[in-house]
Amino acid sequence: MRAALALLLALAVPPTLSAGAALAQTKITAGMVAHGPPQWPQYIATELGWLKQDNIELDFVTAGGGGAQQLAAGALDICHSGYPDFARASLQGAPVKIIINDIVASPYAVFAKPTIREIADLKGRLISIGGNNDITFIYIKPFLAAAGLKTSDVDFIFAKAAADRFSALAAGGIDATILNHPTYSKAVSLGFSNLGDTKPYAEDIPFTVWAANMPWAEKNRNTLAAFARNYKRGVRWLYDAANKELAIDILMKYARQARKDLEEAYDYQVTRLKLYGLDGDVADKTYDKMAEGLLEIGFIKKPFPPKSAIFDGSFVQQATN
């Protein structure tokens, strides 16, 4: 597979630039919580040479839970995280807006110690989520409600990265947590109780998004539109089952996880749930769901602010045109 990847990379970049490519090389400093499947389309666009065709170099920076703050300060050009992180910054007046809606539903399941078999058994237990203002809180609230539990019926401890939450579960420091792949696969292999996916309890609420520092974005509009175009191209390529093995090869380079775990991530996120949005847009009904989630965590009140307060769709629109 490495030989195949090398050959494909050699063929991927023609001697002439693609239509719409920037005239000068542009380096985009791109923050993220941690390397993994959420950034799959960007890894594909990088490794297959599409971004290079558009004279774009992506500098991936692990920002953990501080991405929105770094983006607002201009330390990052764009950043990837749960949508509430950037919505809050926008609504507080920071020069930040969401530009791409990428993972359109929850990729999480709730895992617990083997003695905990049902959602109702979580009452009085210690659960690790990403934060009390985090997308994981928005997902776990209706999950608990399905068993008649309120968030006040459990105790929360916070860790932004799923790998840290998994480590706490494996060490016995918590009773349950919310995990996505590849930590999802690790929890299964170690025999932890899978209490169920959160997606059925929180339909149509996006998971992660890309946001931009807007002063930088306005100065680099064509570059950012090319980034959005390559996101869409990456998703289409990822959804082609003929590309599965190469897609996993590419992800392994960045995520550095066991191949088996990443194969399961593909089967779950790409084949089963089709979590990656094809157009990157935020439809009006999607924004309504996002706003309801922000209401749940106390970021906004009714009447909801307009969609344009947190989302600038002009870049995905330019990418389409």
N, C-alpha and C positions, 0 to 999 in steps of 0.2 A: 504493500500500500504506500509506503514511503516513496518508492520509485515512481509509482503512478502519480503521487502528489507532485513530485519534482517535475515530471514530464508535463503535467497539466499547468503548472506554474510557468514553465518555459514557454508554453503556447498561449498563455492567457493574455499577455500584454503585447499588443501589436506595436510597430514602430511609430505609428501616428496616434495622436490623442483622440479620444472619443469625442463625439459632438457634445459641446457644453463644458468641456474640461477647462479648468482654470488655466491661465497662461503661466502662472508662477506656482511653484510648489507651496502648498499650504499645509502646515503642521497643525493638527487639531488635538488639543490636550483633552482627552476623554476620560472622565472619572466614572467609577463604578463601585459598588459595594465590595464585590469580589469576583474573580474570574469564574466562569461557569456557563451553563447552557443559555442563560438569559441574553448573553452577547453573541450567540451563535451566528446571526446574520452578518455581524460586523467582522467576525473572524473569517467567515467565508469570503466576504468582499476584500479583505486584506490578503488572504492567502491565494486567492485566484487572480489577484492583480487588478481587480476592477477599480479600487481606490487609486492605485498607482496610475491607471489610465487617466483618471481625472486629476492627477497631480496632487493627491491627498495622501498625507502620512498621518496615521492614527497613533497617538502616543497614549496607551492605556495606563491609567493611574488608579491604583486601589485607594479609594477614599473612605471606605467603611461607612459609618453612619453620618459622616460630616460632609457629604457631597454637596448638598444644597447650599450650605454655608460657604464652601469653597467656590462654588459656582457663582454665588452672589458677589463674592469678593473679587472675582475675576481670575482666581488661581486656576480655574478650569474653564475651558471654552464650552464644553457640553458635558452632561453627566447623566448617568443611568441609575434609577432607583425607583422605589415605589412612588406612585403619583402623589400621595399626600405630602411628601417631603417638599416637592416643588410647588404644589398648590399653596401650601402655607407660606412659603417664601414670597410667592407672587402677591398673595393677599395682604401681606405685611409690607408691601411696597418695594421689595427687592427687584432688581432688574433681571428677572428670571421668568421664563415661560416654558411650558411643555411644547415640544415641537413634533414629536412622534409618539404615537400610542402603539407600543409594540406587542407586549404580552397581554392579551385581551381578557384573560380570566385567571382565576387562581390556579397555581400549579401545586398547591400544598395539600398534604394530608397531616392528620394529627396522630402522633405516635406516643405511646405511654409504656410504663413498666409492664411486664407481662401479667402482673396480677390485676391490672386495670383492663377490663374487657369491654366496657360500654361507656358511651359519652357520659351517662349519668354518674358513673363511678369517679368522674373528675371533681365532684363536689368536695371542697375543702383541700384540694390538691394544689401543689406548686407547679405552675406551667410557665415555660419560657416562650416569649414571643419577641418580635422585633422592637416593640416599644408601645407605650400607651397612646401615641399619636401615629402609629405605624399602620401600613396596609395590613399587616398580620392581625392587628386588633380588629380591623373592619371585617376580616374573614372569620375570625374565631368567634365573634359575638353571635352571629346567627347559628353557627355550628353548635355552640353551647345551648342556645335557645331551643334547638331541636329536641333536647332532652329536658326542657323546662328549667334550665340553669341560666342565671344571670352572671355577668362578669364579676359581680360582687360575691358570688358563691365560690370563687376560686381565688388563689393568690398568684400574682404574676411577678416574674423576674424577667429582665430585659437583656437581649443580646441581638444586635442587628444582623449579623451573619448567621446563616443556617448552620455552617460548620461549627460555630461556637455553641449553638444551641444543641446540636447533636452530641458534641463532646461532653456537655453537661449531663445529658441524658445517659450516655454511655458510662459516665463516671458515677452515676447514681445520685447526682446532686439535685435533680429535679424529678418530678413525677411524670411529666409529659411535655411535649413541645410540638411545634408546627414546622414541618420540613418539606423541602422540595428536592428534586434530584440534583446531585448524586447522593446527598445524605439520606434521601428517601430509601434508596436501595440498600445503603449500609444498615439502616434501622431494621429493614426487613430481614437482612441476612443474619443479624444478631438476635432475632427473635422477639423484638419489641412488638407490642400490640398495635396494629394499625386500626385506629378507630374510625377511619374513613376519610375520603377526600373532602375538602372544603368547598370545591366548586359548586356542587349541587345546592349548597345553602347560600351562595353568594353569586348567583348567575349574573353575567354581563358587567361585573365590576372589574376593571382592568387591574393588572398587577403592576408591571413596571412600564416606565415611559423614558424617553430621552427628553431632556430639557436643555436649554441654551442660555448662556449669558447674552442678553439681548443687545447691548452695545456692540459686543463682538459679532453677533449674528448679523446685525444690520450692515456691518462693514464687510462681511464675508458671505453675503446672501447666496451667490452662485455656488460657492463651495459647500454651504450647508444644504442647498437644494440637491447637489450631487451626492452628498452623504445620504440624504433621504431616498434618492433614486436607487442608490446601491443597497440600502436597507431592503427596499421592495424586491429588488432583483435577488438578494440573498435569501429572502423568505420563499420566493418562487422556486429557487434552486433547491432549498432545503426540503420542500414538500415533494420533490420528485424522488420517488423511492429508489430510482436507479443511482442516486447520489448518496445513499445512506452510508456506505462504508467509507467513502471519502470524507463525508461530513463528520463522521466520528473521528477519523484521522486528524482532521483539522482541529476539532474541539480538544482532542487529547493534548495537542501542542500547548494549549493555553490553560486548560483546566487541570491538567496533570492528575487525572483520576484514572482508576482502573477501567480498561476498555469495557468490561462487562457492565459497570455502572453507567457508562455513557451510552451503551447500546440500549439499556433500559430507559435512560432519559429520552432517547430518540423515540422509542416505542410509545412512551407515555405522553410526552409533550408534543411531539410532531405527528405521529400516526394516530394515537387515540384521541387526544384532546384538541389538536390543531390550535395550539395556543398563540402562535405568532400571527398577528394581524397582517393582512395582505396589503392594505393601503396606508397604514400609519395614521389614519384620521381619527378624530373623536366625533362620532355622530351625536346628534342632539340627545337621543335616548340614552346613549352611553354617558354623556355629560350629566344627565339627570341622575344616573346611578352613582357616578363619581361624587356629585354634590350631596346625595343622600349619605354616602360614606363619610364625607367631610362633616356633615351635620352630626353624625353619630359620635365623632371624636371631638366635637366642639370647636371646629375651625370656622364654621359659618353658621348663620341663622337664616331662616326664611324671611323674606323672599331671597332666593339664591342669586348670587352675582351672575352676570352674563358669562357664557363660556369663554369669551375673549379675555376675561380677567386672568385666566390661568393658561389658556391654550392659544398658540398662534399657528393656524393651519396653513399659512401661506407657503411654507417650505415644502410640505408634502404636495400641495396643490401645484407649485412650480415644478416639482419633480414629475408629476403626472403629465403636465403640459410639455 
